[in-house]
Amino acid sequence: MLESQSNQYIQTLVYQIQKEGNVCNGDSFFIKSTDDYFICAVADGLGSGLYAHASSNAIREVVEQYHYEEVDVLIDYCNKVLKDKRGATLSLFKVDFLLKKITYSSVGNIRFVLYSPSGQFFNPVPVYGYLSGKPQKYGIETFTYEKDAKFIIHTDGIYIPAIKHLLSSIRSIEEMSNYLEIYTHERNDDLTYIIGQLF
Ligand SMILES: [Mn+2]
């Protein structure tokens, strides 16, 4: 499945496919652009199949409902909704178009890399663990981005070698998605990636 969203501040493209042989996807995502901000959540439900989907989809619903909230508030909502569910990993970020700032928070193995044209990378080290409704503290990072910055966020259903080189050398997100196509073939897990360019 391919989906794209864009406005004058951002262009994004989502690719998602379930594990081979599965009918439902344990990964879920939510993206939304307004005139002021972009919000993106990618969640990977523990395991695969229906129960994995139930966890990650509960996160998607919370972010869809409360997308206007700050990242620290939202990630806590996401954690709370997983009480009595299996659990999920989550990466969540919000882009403030006017201040040119990104606020990022994550628990678990979802990878996020952002490249700014001056050569800077934001590539947070994943925090071990997952959300399961138990109280926990979240690391929240805020950083500025430059015009034409590009990012990729993806679950562990895809392995992308030389991901930094890819982000720094490719010009458009269409080109990036063409390049990634070959890495979507061999998968033994649900797969979600979202790529984007900020203007
Ligand atoms: Mn996974």
Residues whose N, C-alpha, C, O or C-beta is under 5 A from the ligand:
A	BS01	MN	D44 T155 D156 G157 D189 D190
